[in-house]
Amino acid sequence: MFTTKQGSIAVWLLALLLAGATMAWADEPAADAEEEDDSVPAGVSYSLEATGSNHHVKNAYFTKDQNSDWSEGFARARGFYGFGKGAYVTAGGVVMLTQGTDYFGTKDENDGLLDQLALVVPNVGESGFGFSIGRQPISLGDGFLVGDGYYDRRAALWNIPLSFYDGVTGHFAKGPHSLTAAVTDFSPSVAGPDVDTQGLIMAGEYAWSPKDGDQLALTFVRADVDFDDENSTPGAFSVRGKHAAGAVSFGGEFVIENGEMYGAKMAGKGGHAEVMWQGEGRFKPSVKLQGFWYSGDDPDTEKNEGYFPWQFSWSDWSNWYVGDLLGSTVLTSSNMRTILAQVALTPREGTGFRVLAHRFDRVEAEEKPFAYEFDAVIDQELPRGFSAWVMGAYATPLDGGKLEFGEENSMQLFAAVSWKFSGKVAQ
């Protein structure tokens, strides 16, 4: 675990040393990864992982001297018992730690939670039908709508180690067609410990995948939940598609919301669209251009046109927490238009380098131009199950950001080391 007690200078030096160390250690080439098999073998197996990260932020929320230095860590353990033919039961938990004070105000907290306890049957009798029951990760499509069912509140909040649902899922696949359905509890963590929350989330998806890289999918999600006995029934419907043509791929999703939230009719709209080029050669360059649109509420109508971001999951930088610095602080997933450009290189085996540039504009606001954010990320595979990354970000407010928050530029420098290991207990 990294320490924050030596102050900001130590944090910057530690991150720079980590960057140098990862590059030096990488002189030992990582072994070529074998093709992953996500099935659980018969008998007892297990997986372990741990992450330690150090964080330094200056002028968060565009506010002068809103500085934070903190460290986070979490460790996760999973146990599996496979019955053969892919079916298994699993249980596991996470312990989490925050040392110092993060930009959410969390200070010197720790927590632990059972985050997995489930029966999983991927394919019943080779029929194409499978199901899972219990506490488990659930994601529909690319995680833009449904992917994170638990709101982290006590520790390691930036790393977001908890994302489980308590529920039942079923799926059926035949040829290019697939169906997925889920019914889960609406987690009380979403509304906070002082709100009595009870309800369900119902979600489903149909996908048609005629070939690798091509897909068209329809997704719906509906919640029926009481917040302190006040009933809300938010819902959403999305159309998602992707297409690959050689080195170029396209994708997008459009979401229409309905139902009621806190007594107001929902009429939000949102979505994303992207095009990506993947090159070949020594550096394996790639370029991605992406746009996000989340509607804002029109104060002159009774309906709430503001986009409700549901329970999207983190899967990559700016996907779907758009803008690492601003997405975590001033929030960018409602009433916002965003343009993202990313350039990535692989300068050596196991080493990745990315630069991301964002432009944010409010949809409904007195001043629509909001902010710019620029990010740079180095990630490095290391021997013996280790990996590391260093990430820096710089954000500058425009007229809208200055009006809502402050006029100072924000900066952050994060660094992390992770370790993963898995094995099978001899019979």
Disulfide bonds with the S-S distance in Angstrom:
none
